Amino acid sequence: MGNVLTVIQETEILGKKIQMYGNIENPLFMATDVSAWIEHSNARSMIKTVDENEKGVKNVYTLGGIQSKWFLTEDGLYEVCMQSRKPIAKEMKKEIKAYLKQIRLTGGYIETDREAEFVDKYFPSFTEETKLSMVQDLRKQNEEYKKQIADLEPKAQAYTDLMTAQGYLQFLDVAALVEIGRNTLFQFLRKCKVLTKQSNYNIPYGRFSKNGMFKVVTSRTEKGHISSVTMVSPKGLNYIYKLMKKKEVLDDFNTTALLQKIKELEVA
């Protein structure tokens, strides 16, 4: 039962019932739901338009029992919305981004020790045995999630503080500033010939490194493996922002926060 997904958040956006699975930081959305939200006529063909790391088959509780369904990640959801020409898709993307941002800011999630209350509210017709299994899954997920945060937060914060102090940002931070998924941002910059995929890494073309927009930080792990991380300078951040505005892939977002971050980095 531990690998079976359950709904962790539910709301209504633009008249559509939005159900979210997974966890707040890595939400998943059922592909058939997404196709209905953006009025796509064929969920199967829609799934084929996104990268492998933006989709996956998961087991999920349904009224008919446990079934395997296709899911999209947050990046996958944004990608199919970007590809759609229907006005509802752009509006849905904008509203869902705002929704996710809000629950992340407010800590919206299934509170520990309130899992049973959640299950009773959204799955009242399920058997007591199924409800109990769902509650146990949710409690386990909450404990794992809290442990991951506790383990990773100090290291992540220290690394971010270091790079910010040196005037560079990680792409995760850049994606947050322009309010778009990191993988979607990588894909956009590859299409624009700013980045190129080398092995598992997104590396800038030479001219962008030479003009100071990006910096590639290379390190060696304890096992001898080489890893590379591309960092973004204030100049690079400004370039990405202007490029995305030019290509019209940005919705309205917090421009003030972005420009303020550029200024802060330039001062640093």
N, C-alpha and C positions, 0 to 999 in steps of 0.2 A: 504493500500500500504506500510505501514511502515515496515512490516515484509517480504517484498520481496527483495531477494538478487540481487545485480547487480555486474558486473565485476568491480573490482577496480584497477587491474593491469593486463597487458597482455604482454607477451614476447614470444620469440622462444628459446627453449632449445633442443639441440640434434635433430633438425628438427621437433620438436613437438610444436604446439601452446599451450602455458601454460596460462590459465586464472585463476585468483585468485579472490575469493569472500570474504565477511566479512570485516575484517580490517587488517592492517599490523601486529598487535601484535597477532591477533587470526585469521589467514587466513583459508579459507575453499576451498576445491577443489572438483569439481563434480566427483562422483565416476566413472561414465562412461568415463570421460576424463582420469582419473588416470589409469583405466584398459587399455585404448588405449596407454597411454604413456609407460607403462611397459610391454605391449604385453600380458596382462592377457586375457584369452579367455572368462571369465565369470565374469562380474562386480558384479552380485548378490552373487555368491559364495565368491568372494574376500571380500565383505563387511562383511560377516559373520565371518571372521577371526580376526576382531578387536573388542576391548572392546566397550561397549555402549557409553562411554564418548568420544570416538574417531570418532563417526559418528553421523549422524542425517538427518532427512528429512526436507528440506527447500523449500519454494516457490521461484521461480526464473523466471526472464523474459526470454522468448525464442521467436523465430520468429513466433511460433504458439500461442503465448500468455503466460499467467502465468501458470506454471506447477510445480508440486511437484517433487523434485529430491533428491536422496541420495547424501550426501556430507561427505567427510572425513576431519577431523581436520589435522593440521600439524603433530601431533603425529600419527594419523591414516595413513597418507600418508607414513611417515617413516616406520611404522610397516609393511605395505603391501610390501614395497620395500625390507625390511629386509627378509621377508618370501619368496620372489621370488628367484628362482634359475637362472633367466635369467640375463645375463650381463648388459642388458639395464637398469634393475631396480636399480642396484647398482650405475651406472653412473648417472641415473636420480636423485636419492636421493642426490648424491653428488652435482650435479649442482643446484638443487632446493635449497638446504641448502645454497650454496654460493650466489644464487640469493636473497633469503630472507634476508640473512645477509647484503648484499650490500644495499638493499633498506631501511633496518632498520637503517644502519649507515648513509645513505645519506638523510633520511627522506622522502623516496619515497612514495608518496601517492597522492590521488586526492586532489589537493590544494583547499583550501577554496576560493570561488568565481570563481573557474574555472570548476565547476561541469558541467555546460552547454556545455562547450568546449569539455569535455570528452565524454559526451553523444552523441553529434553531430558527434564526430570522430568515435566512435565504434558502434553506432546504428543509422546511417543516414536514414534507411528505416522505422524507427518507426514513428508512428503518433505524431503530436505535443503534443497531450494530454498525451500520454505515456511518451514522453521525459520530459515533465514538471513534471510529477509524479516522474520520476527517479531522476531528478535534486533536487526536494524537499526532496526525501529520502536521497540522498547523502549529502545534506547540513545539514539535521537533524543528520545524522550519524557523520559527521565531528564535529558538535557542541557537541554532546554527548561524542565523543571520547576525544575532548580537555578538557571537563569538568572532565571526569574520570581521565585524566592525572593530571590535576591541583589539584584534591582532593586527589589522592592517592600518587602522587610522593613524597611529603614531608615525609609522614609516612613511605613509603617503603624505602626511602633513609636513614632515621634515623634508622630504624630497621636493614638494611643491614650494615650500618656503625658500629652500636653497636656490632653485631655478628662478623663482620670482626675484630673489635678491640679486641674481646675476643678470636680470633683464630678459629672461626667456620664460615661455609658458609651454606646458605640455598640450598636445592636441585635445586631450580630454577637457582641459580648461577652456581652450579656444572654442570647442564645440558648445560648451555651456554658455559662453558669452554670446555667441551668435544664435543660440537656441536651436541647434540641429544635432542629430546623432553623430557621434564620432565616425562611425563607419560610413555614414552618408557623406560626411565632410571629406573623408579620404577619397571616396569614390568620385565626388565632384572635382576635387583637385587633380585626380588622375586623368579625368576626362579633359580637363583644361590644360594638361601637360605641365602641371606644376610639380606633381609628385609622380614617381614611378615605383612599381612594385618589384622589389628585389628580395627573393626568398619570401619571408613572412613580414618584411619591413617596408614601410612607405618612406622612400628616400627622395629628397628634392633633386630636380635636375641641376646640373652644375651652375648654371647662371644665377639660380636663386640662392645658392649657398654663397657664391662669390660676392653677390651684392648685399649680403648681410641679412637677408630675410629669414633664413633658417640656419640652424646649427645641428649637426648630427653628433650625438654623444654615443660613443662606442665603449662597451665594457665587456669584460670576460668573467663568466661565472666560475664558481668553484670547480665545476666539472670541465672547464676549459672551453665552453661554448661562447661564441661571440654574439652579443646582442647590440642592436642599434636603436636609438630613440631620436626622432626628429623633434627639435624644439623650435618654437616660433618667437621671433623678435618683435618689438613694437612695429618696426617697418613691415615685417611679414604679416602681422595681425591686421594692420591697416590695408595692406594689399589684398588679403583674403576678403575683408569686409567690402572693399570697393568692387572686387571681382564678382562676389555673390550678388551685390546690388545690380551690377551691370547685366548679369545673366538672369536676374529676376527670380532667384531661388530663395530669397529671404522674405518672410512675412514681417509684419510690424513686430519690433522687439525693443528691448531697452538700449537704445542707442547711447544714452547718457552714460550708462554703466560701462559700455564698451570703450567709449572715448576716454573715460576716466582711467580705465585700466591701461590704455595705451600711454597716457600721460605718466601714470605711476611707474611704469616700466622704463620709460625714457629717463625719468629722474633717477631711478635705481642704476 
